[in-house]
Amino acid sequence: MNINLKNIKNDTIIGTAQLGTKYGIANKNTSFDIIERLNFLDKIYNKGFKTFDTAYAYKNSHKILGHWIKKRNIDLKIYTKILDLHKSASENINDIFNQSIKSINCSNLEGILLHNHLDWSNHNVKSFILEKLEKKLIKNFGFSIYDLNHIPFDTSVNIIQVPGNIFNQSIIASNELNNFLHKGGMVQIRSIFVQGLLLMNIDEVSSSLDDIKKPLYYFHNLARELNTTSFELAILCVKQIFPKAKLVLGFDNIEQLSTLDNIENSKVNATDLKEVIKFGKKYSNKLWDPRYW
């Protein structure tokens, strides 16, 4: 039985970290011409992608995305993330929020996430978010987390964004994340390509990552044996592990974006995917987390 990917575009959120900066270990972009970036966004939009993930910390990306939204006068679903508010006063939180939505030219956010889950312990943050939800200026609210123990039980939190990929399954394969989903929460998975590492040629990988070159080599071989690409196999494995997740995918070029069109016709069956997933779990390593690079 093949995994159903017919609605992959509806499940895809376009990540924008590399839109205005050289984000990602495999990103070879050296030029960030504004016209070029706007044209790239046009191509993304014209392919049917209408949901975007950004962050207040992505300064240039925020500005480019906002300029594009204003110039094209289009309606999008925007999720944005805000950093370190746990010591902030109410007026500072409001200023950061206003600057954020002003820079992306979007008055009604599909969702806002905290980069730091500890910010939710700040009474000012909690009051501010609950007010925005009540006024429907924010449709959804949640956390961007790295640790299984940070999955919240608060019913006000209905989105979790987590890292997950073939070699980092600890959160996405957990009962805790499934429980959050079954209680009505939305799960967004990021770092599926580990900043592009899973798509790199072995000889391009830094010597500081020698410990994960061998499983990466095997992963590329498995993709060829299954008559697919590393790009497609990385996505297929994550969807097999957590089928109802939304996927946050960043693209460096239009060729990568076009590859996503082909994944709907994937012939890789569920039995083979389960074997690949077992292989990935066997080669789990902290180096699959960019924070350790």
Secondary structure, DSSP 8 states (H G I E B T S, - for coil): -B---TTTTTTEEEE-GGGSS--STT-------HHHHHHHHHHHHHTT--EEEEETT-HHHHHHHHHHHHHHT---EEEEEE---TT--HHHHHHHHHHHHHHTT-SSBSEEEESSGGGGGSHHHHHHHHHHHHTTSBS-EEEE-SSGGG----TT--EEEEE-BTTB-TTTT-HHHHHHHHTT-EEEEE-TTTTTGGGS-GGGS-GGGGGGHHHHHHHHHHHHHTTS-HHHHHHHHHHHHSTT-EEEEE-SSHHHHHHHHHGGG---BHHHHHHHHHHHHHT--GGGSGGG-
